[in-house]
Amino acid sequence: MIDLQHLSDITARALADIKYPGECGGLYTPVDYTLSSGGKRLRPALCLAACQAVCGDPLKALDQAIAIEMFHNFTLIHDDVMDRSDTRRGRPTVYAKWGDVQAILSGDALLTMATARVMMCDNDKLRPVLDCFNDTAQEVYIGQQLDMEFESDDNVTVDEYLRMIFLKTSALLCGSISLGAIVAGADRETVNAFYRYAKALGLAFQLRDDWLDTFGDPAVFGKRIGGDIVNRKKTWLFINALNEAPADMAAALSDNPGREELVKAVTDIYRRLNLSERCDLLIQDYYNEAVDAISEAHISDADRQWFVDLAKKLSHRNS
């Protein structure tokens, strides 16, 4: 039976066993610092879970799972430089600890390590593995570019936002789960089913994150509510409010109110437009899409149910 914690533990042990070159520790110290910082390890776990569901042995895709985690952390190192973020996972970011130049260079090294690791597969799988990995990387880069552009664009549409969160969030989940299936020898229909499952799962996950930032319980969510509103972040909620109540949103945003007043004013607009309930319904739609997609994968009923349960847990979470 697939066990998410067990797969996460496998990933953590493999990351801890990485042997770095003895020379130029200044390059690899930030890499080790980043990879040892913990996190949910969801992406590598999905890679291993897909592999286990197809062939019974999750370790067959361990190198690809580690490569995905390396790539994910490479993007985080560079994102923190772009966003000027000082902390991540409760610790100083690489940029905050070592500076911009070192963060960029160590991030580059981590990307190269990921590329070398993902290639460790049977020769007949090498081309599809590299195609999947490179396509995923390009999608993530486009998603980050769009996310930055949206910060200064007040005319972002809901469809544009959904495409952006697919590229920035779902794409890496799609790549992770597809790699595990490809390495395990899955047929094309099963790989496609896993891909569509992860796409819907990622969209539901990000929309739930948007919802929680406004309507979640701070004691459960683990951070202060309303950060997206304060930062004028173009979420599904914010974009719909701008489109449907432009005058009210302009008034709420233009008077330079205090934090609590701003969050309350915008949240009241969300409530009046029933955006909380509508967002919940959209999340449920994506959850249903994920369930429908995984039903077409050629895997056991028990493994299929595991993926269904995971989608429910992630799309209905409170933290």
PyMOL commands that set and color helices and strands:
alter all, ss='L'
color gray80, all
select helices_A, chain A and resi 4-16+25-35+42-55+58-83+94-98+100-118+123-150+158-184+188-215+218-221+227-230+236-244+246-254+259-272+275-294+301-315
alter helices_A, ss='H'
color red, helices_A
select strands_A, chain A and resi 87-88+91-92
alter strands_A, ss='S'
color yellow, strands_A
deselect
rebuild
show_as cartoon
